[in-house]
């Protein structure tokens, strides 16, 4: 299975959200070897989930509360479960930069686990942490929570912090594959079944690099940003990515 999806940002309009979900739903109906997902701004979650009904598209929020209290302004995992969300993002680099620490992220994951919700878990190193050995230590620190909470299945979105955002620099494919190998090593060392944690790459994915990234041996999918925030953008980047994925399938046939 190939995974392809996007998360939006707070300034993206309702019209563009609907456009992205429309094309993602159409693709989800026809491209049966791909699991598509869209993680929209929270106010549009229920509406976009209804738009996607029957397509197989996963829709879910970008954030969840780490608290079990009955607090104003927080969104509980229980409520997200009730509105039939498919996937919840946790640990995005921008959220970590705003102050989400490992304790809070662990509590978020625990509430999702208690409500049987699948996680898209974001990990990645900062610019100063690029060294291979240091990178692996960062991955170990970020992934240890799966063992601590006995989370047996999750989707991992690998996003080098320096590669995301409008000024981000795409990671070289060789660097991404090296990171994927390190992540798999860490999962194995933690006693976790590697096959239960599909690895996605995110970080300045675009129409020019999607095919090469998707063709990497250990790449199970792409997590795309602004390049996928229009109907044509989503479709065009997917077409390139899917061609890369299919090239691996053809070689193994």
C-alpha angles and dihedrals in degrees: 000000000000120000124211129170151121143225119217131217132241096260097053109114126242089245093057092045089055091046092054094047091047094057093039090053092049092050092046090058094052107030102066096173091062131073107209124198138180124194106197135183109288100248090061098045099101095041093049092045088056090048090056096048113139095008100094092238113144115228125184147141130281095224141026133192118261091204130092091198124103096253133169114249097013126117116219126216088231092060092046088053090051092055089053100246114176104203137015126205118225132179103017111175092241090055091047089051089054090058109278104145131192092269093055092044090050090053091050091052091047093054090049091049091051090053095043094243123153117239132220097203117198121210135166147136132256124242093264091051098060096114111112097238094043091046090056091051090053091051091049091052092049097043099043088086090073090062093041092054096033091238102174099186136031141136114247119212109197109204119166103220092229092054100057131083134035092304095040123129118223113242117243113257092241090054091050092050090049089052092048090053090051092049091052090048090052093049090051092047089052089054094248126141105251093206090064093063112062112203120227127183121221130172124101093341110174143159091278099055104025096092095049093046094047091050093060111117096239098037113111096177150326132266105204131197131190094345088072100046096103132055093250093041094053093047097044096048090046092052091054092045093048090051088056092049092048091052088064092048092050092052092052094046 
